[in-house]
Amino acid sequence: MTDLPLTPLTRVRRLPHYQVTDRAALYEVVDGALAATLAIVRDGRPVALPVGIGRDGDDVLVHGSTGSDFFRRIAAGAPVCLTVTQLLGLKYARSLFDSSMRYRCAVVHGVASVVPAEDKERALLALSEHLMPGRAAEVRPMTGRELAATLVLRLPLAEASVKDNAASAVEEDGDGEDRTVWAGELPLRVVAGEPVTSPQTVGGTPVPASVRRSQLVASGGTV
């Protein structure tokens, strides 16, 4: 597995010692996220939207409506920037200036390609399996009309940077700060709550295995 290349777009300039060029680290950040921010320049102005993501080999899959001007521009070749962030905690230093966050993030630059019609269903199932593992087997198949209304895009993970300060120190020895002021970290994580059944669902219908499994995993358990 090759390292991530350093280019003018991917070289980290601020605190570069936190940059990681291991491609496996990029996959770990992408695989650990359900959503990302996708940005383009539209009519001379930046536009950024949240999107669900899923990795398929060396690509990230995203999808949207075929009626969306945003996604149609990307399909037509507009350069994109995709940002994935895992916020791990807040660093409480002894001054506001030195306080910060613990995080892992990836920034991907490139031009996305449209997944062809014959591969669209497989790509959507791969995306679904990342977002809601096992759910596809519990619901009806996608219809031709639904597939036709959905645009699936594939963004290569070729030009990307990873920044990881998860192990960074909250403070430095001998910094002259008052040690009677509390300093430390407040860890943060996403935790799944109890599933809420739709009011239109027939009474007594059990919560499916896919939801319970995702709830367990998101809460730190194992399947």
Number of C-alpha atoms within 10 A of each C-alpha: 6 8 12 20 15 13 11 8 12 19 15 17 9 8 9 10 11 16 20 20 19 15 19 14 20 25 18 12 18 24 16 14 18 15 18 22 17 21 20 20 16 14 7 7 7 9 13 17 11 12 15 18 25 26 21 16 10 13 16 21 25 23 20 16 16 16 11 11 11 20 20 16 15 20 20 12 13 17 15 19 17 22 21 23 19 21 16 18 16 17 21 18 20 18 11 9 7 11 16 14 19 21 18 22 20 24 22 23 20 17 17 22 16 20 19 12 12 8 11 18 19 12 22 22 17 19 23 17 15 19 17 16 17 18 17 16 10 10 8 8 9 12 9 9 8 9 16 12 12 17 22 26 23 21 22 20 21 14 15 24 27 26 22 18 17 15 9 12 12 18 16 9 6 6 7 7 13 10 8 7 9 9 16 14 17 12 12 14 12 11 12 14 10 9 10 7 13 8 7 6 9 9 9 7 8 9 11 11 13 16 16 15 17 20 17 16 14 15 14 13 10 9 8
